[in-house]
Amino acid sequence: MSNSVDVKQETAALLDKLGVARDAWTGGDMVSYSPVSGEAIGQLKSVSAADTNAAIDAAHEAFQAWRLVPAPRRGELVRLLGEELRAAKADLGRLVSIEAGKITSEGLGEVQEMIDICDFAVGLSRQLYGLTIATERPGHRMMETWHPLGVVGIISAFNFPVAVWSWNAALALVAGDSIVWKPSEKTPLTALACQAILDKALARFGSDAPANLSTVLIGDRFIGEAMVDHPKVALVSATGSTRMGREVGPRLAKRFARAILELGGNNAGIVCPSADLDMALRAIAFGAMGTAGQRCTTLRRLFVHDSVYDQLVPRLKKAYESVSVGNPLETSALVGPLVDKAAFDGMQAALAAAKVEGGTVTGGARVVEAGKDTAFYVKPALVEMPKQAGPVLEETFAPILYVMKYSDFDAVLEEHNAVAAGLSSSIFTLNVQEAERFLAADGSDCGIANVNIGTSGAEIGGAFGGEKETGGGRESGSDAWKAYMRRATNTVNYSKALPLAQGVSFDIE
Ligand code: NAD
C-alpha cells in the first residue's frame, strides 16, 4: 500500500475546483478525516440548534414559493443539476474516494448514480400522475391530485455520502419540496461539494427558485435530532444504522411526521445445487468484499448447498486470500480502508465472537505499512460457521462473510429470513422452481430479492429499501416519489343535485 498521493493537498485542490469556499472547511470545530491515510482533511464549522431551526424556517418559506413553480419547470432545475454533476463527476468521485475511502471506480459510480437519479427525476417531473376514479354518484368526477409536501429533512450515512442525498434531493425538488440535509459527520466535505454543485445549477436556473431551497447543516446527531423534532419538517428521510432509526422513528411518530427509514441490513445469498458457480463466485466476491464490506447491501451471510460447498468455498477462500487491499486512490486495489478505528475494532470483536461459536476464519488481519498506523486497512474475512448464531445474526459494518452449509431448501429459506434486518437477498440457481419460490410470498422477506445477481449494486429505477429492522422506507425509483408529495382525493359535482354516497339521505325542509 502506498500513500504516494498527498491526500490533504488533493482534497484542498478538489474543493477549490468544485467551488467550495475555503472558509467553509477551515478553522472549524468538526474534523473530517480521510480513511485513506487517517489524516485530517477539513475542519468545518458545526451549526447550532438555533441555526438549525432558523434554516428550517427559511426552508419552509422557500417551499411556499417553490410549490407554485410548475413541476416540469422544477424538473429543469434537476436537469441542470444532472449537467453540473456530469461536469463534476471526476472531481466529486475522487473526493468521495478520499473522504469515504471508496476505490476509484466506486467513487465515480456513486456520482453516476446521482446523474441517473437526476435523469429519472427530470422525466418524473412530467409524470406526477394522479388517478381518475369511477364515482358512484351521477354527474360527479373523482380524482387524485399530488401536491408538494413541505420541507424534506435528509439524514445520511458515511458510506454513500453523496448518492443518498441525490436520491432524496432529486425527487423532493421535482415534487416541489425544499430540502435540508444533515450529512454524516464522517463525510461532511462531500456534502459541501454537492451543495456547491447544486448552487451552480441554481445560478443557471434563474429567479424562479427561491433562496434557501436547499441547505446543508454540518453537525453531529444532535443537529439531526433538532431536524427530526422541528414541526416544519414534513418528511425525514434518514439513512443509517438501525440504532439511529430506533431513535428517529418514534420521535417522528410522536409528531405524526412522515418517515423514510433506510437502516441496516444483514443480507444473505443462497447457492443452490444447479448454480452457475463461476457467476456466483464473482457476484459473491463483489457483494461481500466490495466497498470493504461497508454497504448496507453487502453480502454478509452465505448458505451453500452441501453438494457444491467443496467446489465453491475453496475458490472463494482463494479469492479472499488474493484480493488486493490498499490505497483506493490507486487503481489496482479492489478493497480500500475501513472508515475508522471503531469499524476495525467492531470487525475484530465480531470475528472473536464467531470463533467462540465455532467459526473458522480466513483473513481478517490488519494490513499496515510501517509507520502508517492511522488508517485501517484489513483483509476481508470469510468465516465458515457450523450454524447461524452469535454475530451472524447482526450487521457488523465490515467485510465479514459468514458461510454455512445447507441441505434442505425449505429449511434454508427459514434460516435466510431468521434475522432482524430485511434489506437485500439473492439466490443463485438455474432451477426455475427455486428461483420463483425465493421471490414468492413465502420466499425471501427482504425489500430486494435477486436471482443470479448479488445483493449489492442496485439500479436507481427500482424502489430501494427493506423490511423489518431495515425500516420499511423506499427511496429512489418506481413510485417512491409519492412519499415526497401530499395526495388529495377530489370529488367534483357538476350535476344539479346532491346525491350522497352509499345512498344516505339527509333531506332538510
Ligand atoms: P449512523 O447511524 O451512525 O449515522 C447515520 C446518520 O444518522 C449520521 O448523519 C448521524 O449523525 C445521524 N444520527 C445518528 N443518530 C441520530 C439521532 N439520534 N437522530 C438524528 N440523527 C442521528 O450510521 P453510519 O455509521 O454513518 O452508516 C452505517 C449504517 O448505515 C449501517 O448500518 C448501514 O447498513 C446503514 N445504511 C443503510 C442504508 C440503506 O439504504 N438501508 C444505506 C447506507 C447505510
Boltz pocket constraint, residues with backbone or C-beta under 6 A from the ligand:
constraints:
  - pocket:
      binder: B
      contacts: [[A, 155], [A, 156], [A, 157], [A, 158], [A, 159], [A, 160], [A, 182], [A, 183], [A, 184], [A, 185], [A, 219], [A, 220], [A, 221], [A, 222], [A, 223], [A, 224], [A, 225], [A, 228], [A, 239], [A, 240], [A, 241], [A, 242], [A, 243], [A, 244], [A, 247], [A, 248], [A, 261], [A, 262], [A, 263], [A, 264], [A, 265], [A, 295], [A, 296], [A, 297], [A, 395], [A, 397], [A, 423], [A, 465], [A, 466], [A, 470]]
      max_distance: 6.0
